[in-house]
């Protein structure tokens, strides 16, 4: 008899625990579903035609502190990039960084005479001013080259960059450069 009472009490407690657990789980699920409400995003202003035509590119400049190349994001009109991507990106590098944390790397008065693509290699023909980099700084030449290489190799069709000075190969820049990781 005593065993029967214990068995009945145990069964009733088990049923109470199961039913209570079920309702506790339902309560938690409902609370989570209520807290995750999906609302449609409404922009504060309409996107203009001009904003639709812009894309972000990364230009690489040396940091004033570490002298390591760091990316600087710029908004550029897509039409300019589509028409002449290599010229446009190099001209932005020649202009220099917008941020005061980076420094200009391409020497003043440098001009890009022309650029053209062969296979997956862009050839850039610069004026002689390109060679006026700070030769006392060991990293100046490397940073100048990889500032250009890292910027141009963002374009999917570009894997290598070759440099010419006034249409001729130069002993200082005779290599064909690929992206520096």
ABEGO torsion letter per residue (X at the ends): XAAAAAAAAAAAAAAAAAAAAAAAAAAAAAAAAAABBBBBBBBABBBBAAAAABBBBBBBBBBAAAGBBBBBBBBBBAAAAAABAAAAAAAAAAAEBABAABBBABBBGBBBABBBBBEABBBBBBBAAAAABBAABAAAAAAAAAAAAAAAAABAABABBBBBBGGBBBAAAABBBBBBX
